[in-house]
């Protein structure tokens, strides 16, 4: 075999490997990709879809979208993790994560203090007849870093600290 044949053979082999790696990205589960993308809150951008309506798109893969449902329902339950705010009104909304228009994940968020806070509703477990323990999953925290907002504090982490909430890393998402 001459040099030209070897060069073509090696280039063909390299092209096959690169093509296979690029194709592999296509076959990775969208849910696994979503977990990776939610870890990078700065890579999501707010996109206006109406005069006052917006959603968030992942910059590198705009088929991944986070939407807050327009239909908010009143939340009448007061739980121990909720501080007593000057404005006691609370409303719950679904946050939907979609890829190519298909819903991958829904998470319930709650608007507290007349809309000054927008945070995930924590998971809870009854520890005795009257007490619950509350926590967030890593997925909830990552989603809150994208769509959440907080009055007089800057992050979901500060909100969790001030409200006695933790991240339960072992909790199934």
N, C-alpha and C positions, 0 to 999 in steps of 0.2 A: 504494500500500500504506500502510496506517495503522500507527501505532506498535505496536499490539497484534500485528499480523502480523509485524513486524520482530522484536519481542521473542521471539515463539514460534519464529521461524526461527533466531535466534541461539542460544536455549536448546537447540533441537534439534541444532544444529551442535556446540555444546559437549558435550552429552550423548553424541553420536556419537563424538567424539574421546576422551572419558574412557572410554567403553565399549570402544573399540578398544584403548586402552592397557592396560586391565585384562585384556582377552582375550589380548593379546600375551604377558603373563606366563605364561599357560597353555600357550602354544605354544613357549616356550623349552625347549630340551632339558633333561631332568632332570639330565644329566651336567654341563651348563654351570652350572645352578643349584647343583649339588653343589659344584663348584669355588668358587663364590662363598660358599656357606655354610661350607665348611671353613676359609675365611680368617678366620672370626669364631668362634674357639673359645669365647669367653665366651657366645655365644648358644646353646650346647648345654647341656642339663641332664641330669643322671643321673636315671634313672627306674627304680625297683625293680619287677621283674616277678615276683619270688619272694622267698623269705626272704633268700637270699644272692645272688640273681641280679639283674643290672641291665643296662640298655643306656643309650644316650644318644639324646635326641631334640632336633631343632632346634626351638627355642622357637616361632618364628613359623610354621613349617611342620612339624608333628609327624609328617607322613608320611615324613620323612627320619629314619632311625634308623641308629645304629652299634651293632653287636653284636660281642662277643668270643665266638668259638666255645668251647663247653664242652670239646671234645675237644682236649686239648693232647698233643702228641707229643714224645718225648724228642729232644733235639738233641745229637748226639755230636760234631759237627765243631767244632773250635776254629780260629777264623780270627784273623788278625793284629789286627783292630780290637777283638777281645774282650780286655779286660784279665783278668789272672788274679785272680779273686775268691776270697775265703775259701770260699765254697760254689760248687763247680764245676758244680752241676746247672743245666741249661738245658732249657727246653721251648718249643716253637713252637706258636702258635695262629693261626688265621685271624681277622682282623678283617673283618667284612662290613658294607658300607654299603648300606642298602636304601631304596627309595622305594616306598611302597604294597606292601610285602612282596616286591618284586622286587629281586634283587641287582644293584647298579650297579657295585660295586667290591669286590674282595677284596685284602687286603694281609696278608702274613705278618709277624707280630710275634714277638719272642723274649723270654722271661723269663730274665733273667740273675741270678746270685748268689742262687740259691734263691728267686727271686721279688721281689727288692728293686728290680729294674729291669724295665720292660716297654716295649720299643722296637721300631721296625720293623727288619726284616732289611734291611740296606743292599743296594743294587744293586752288582754287581761286574763287573769286566772284567779279563781276563788281560792284563798288560802285557809279560810275558816268560814263559819256561817255568815259573817257580815263583812269581811275584809277581802279586798282584791289586791293583787300585785300587778303593776302596769309596766310595760316595756315597749320599746321599738325594735323592729328587725332592721338589719343593715339596709335592706331594700327600701324600707320606709324612710330611713334617715337620708339615704342618697336621693330619693325622690323629693324629699323636703328641701334639700339643698338646691334643687332646681326650681320648684314652684312655690315653696313656702315663703311667707313673709312674717316679720316680727317687729313689734313696736317697742322701741327703746332698747332692744337688744339686736345683735347682728346676725346670729346664726341659729340653726336648729340645736347645735351643741349647747349654746348658752341657754336656750329655752329648756332643754332637758335638764341641765344643771339646776336651773331656778325652780323647776317643777318636780324634782326628785325622780326623773325618768332615766332609764338605762337602755343600753343597746344589748340585746340578748343575742350573742353570736351563734348560739346553738339552736335557736328557734328556726324551724323550717320556714322557708319563704314561700 
